[in-house]
């Protein structure tokens, strides 16, 4: 392919529970062989802007969003902000790489080439479930793969149209796939073209948002690993947070099993503004 393939915004929503994967994600971005690219993350940590400050200190273009209680409305707004950044930078493509996913250096170049060659608006690549969650649930790690927003290239126009029609679907991932099908945007689902790592870090997770109301979109496993939610991300530790006694948590996906959900509290920090771009 020629050099004029379109600028790409490499982006994702994130929160402090993914701090363990920040350095690998940055290394992934810098290692991508595709040259015309920009990184952007939307932090939606509810309890603090400390992780937002970490992102800024790392030199990542980022914004902070004070989230709704639920995943679906929060992620809709995150992706509206990502779309706006893509427009501001005149990016033709958006490469959705979740905060704990690490696609190979040639991933973006490969996906753009496929999209241009096939004249399509959507390319995804499979990525595995978290190994520790699979082990805790007693199922093989390779018994399920995601084909969602963890490693997805889509045109800016498809993202824009999907957000316009979000109300019909109620979930951004479902809206993207359905909108692409409705308007015959064309898609390609890759399975083993390159490696996509899915980094474990359940120990730093906490209940920032309620789960999606679309079953199966977040996690196909009924159990979390035993060390889930037992440690705080460094940014929250440094901000004076503490883990309090965990409370029972019942996932909303099919066949739920009660898990332990660690909660974190802090009484020193002011409520952040609704949105805070850097």
Buried (B, 14 or more C-beta within 10 A) or exposed (E): EEEEBBBBBBBBBBBBBBBBBBEBBBEBBEEBEBEBBBBBBBBBBBBBBBBBBBBBEBEBBBBBBBBBEBBBBBBBBBBBBBBEBBEEBEBBBBBBBBBBBBBBBBBBBBBBBBBBEEEBBBBBBBBBBBEBBBBBBEBEBEEBBBBBBBBBBBBBEBBBBBBEBBEEBBBBBBBBBBBBEEBEBBBBEBEEBBEBBBBBBBBBBBBBBBBBEBBEBBBBBBBBBEBBBBBBBBBBBEBEBEBEEBEEBEBEBEEBEEBEBBBBEEEEEEEBEEEBEE
